């Protein structure tokens, strides 16, 4: 597997994981210190399927906001 293929393979897995806000919450609560996880408002997570160009002509791809 080339580096590009490996990156795409991992990217697909992360996109699948981050498609489900409840899994994002579990991930953050499981890996971050409690005082940091408590700062999150998980009810505000929403899916973004965006691939766009910013006003500064930077390419952006978003999945979760």
N, C-alpha and C positions, 0 to 999 in steps of 0.2 A: 504494500500500500504506500503510495507516495505521500509526501507531506500535505499536498492539497487535498487528496482523497481523505486522508486522516482528519484534517480540519473540517471538511464537509461532514464526515461521519459524526464527529463530536458535535458540530453545529446542529445537526438534525436531532440528536439526543437532547440537547439543551432546549431547542425550540419546543420539542414535545413536552419536556418537564415544565417549562415556563408558560405553557398554554393553560395550565391549571393553577389558578391563584392559590388554592388550598395547599398544593405541593410546594409552592414558593414560600408560603407561610411556615410550613413544617421544616423546610430547608433552613430558613433564617433562624427559626426558634431552636433548631438542633445544632447549628454551627456557630452562631454568634453569641456573645455573652448576653445574659438575660437583660441587663440594663440597656443594651443596644436594641435588642429585639422588642423590648417594651415601648420603644420610641416609634415603632412602626404602626401605622393605621392600615391593617390588612384589608379592611372593608373598602378601601379606595383603590385597590389593585384592579386594573382592567386590561384587557387584551388590546394590543395595537398590532395591526398587520400593515405596517407602514414602511415604505421604501421611497424615500424622497430626497430632494436636494434642498439644503438650507439656503437662506439669503446670501450666505458667504460661499455658496457653491460647494459645500461639503456634502458628500453622500452619506445618508443616514438610513439605518434599518432598525426598526423598533419592533419589539414583541410584547413587552410588558411595561406599563407606566406605573 
